Amino acid sequence: MALSQRKMLSIQIASAFLSISTLSIAYSIIAYQSMVDYALKQHPTFAFTPGAEFSLTRPTNGSDNSSAPPFRFVVIGDSTSLGQGATKQTENYSYQFAQAALLNKYRSIEITNLAVSGAKTEDVLAKQIEAALVLKPDLIVLSIGANDVTGLVSDTDFRRNYTNLLQRLTNSSAQVVLLNIPAFSTVPLLWQPYRSIADWRGRQFNQIVVELVAGMAKNMPKIKIVDIYNRTEEEFRLYPDRNFAQDKYHPSSAGYSVWAKVIADSLSE
């Protein structure tokens, strides 16, 4: 091939790569803006106010200790713990779980929900964990990590933050339940390749949590991971219209009932 032909071919290849790169950038910008507009402007969901308190009581039976103090249940984490996407906050996973499962064991339950929409692991560490421990709960449920994925938090920072969270939780006598990151692969809102990349990162973070808990098992015998990712993936993938809220990102009231059942089943195993 003559020198001039090779030079022309090189120019054509470079132009093709430039065109592909330009199109990729344009697609990424359009996709991101479309997702944001859909979820935040066209079909927003309500972020409930953090710090809500709920009381549940059932009639006494012959085996109840009427003088027993209420079972204290504290919820921390991000929008999924808060219940964003549900029609009302009493349809989030924590309330549905308490109503369906805990009331069978405890006559009176007090729930305090300290979760904040948009929270990452660093936010729970800085603003929620101490407030939870002060309440001296019998049960703490934490759902966190999804915003670390979308916020491009590094493996190193996620591992450090989650390690510190677990270390702080050792100061409590409560049973600790950790919900892992749900399957981003099922989220209708996310365009490709955002969906696949987010799902991949979520699975990486979930593995980090498994490793950290395994390493701290001796110091935290009352800790349990509930595998929200694998145990809700099929239901959300097959029935997205039912299980996702109008923003096509957060679970709906029905979706949170799926989470509640998975939590109850996991803790009974």
Order of alpha helices (4+ residues) and beta strands (2+ residues): alpha-beta-beta-alpha-alpha-beta-alpha-beta-alpha-alpha-beta-alpha-beta-alpha-alpha-alpha
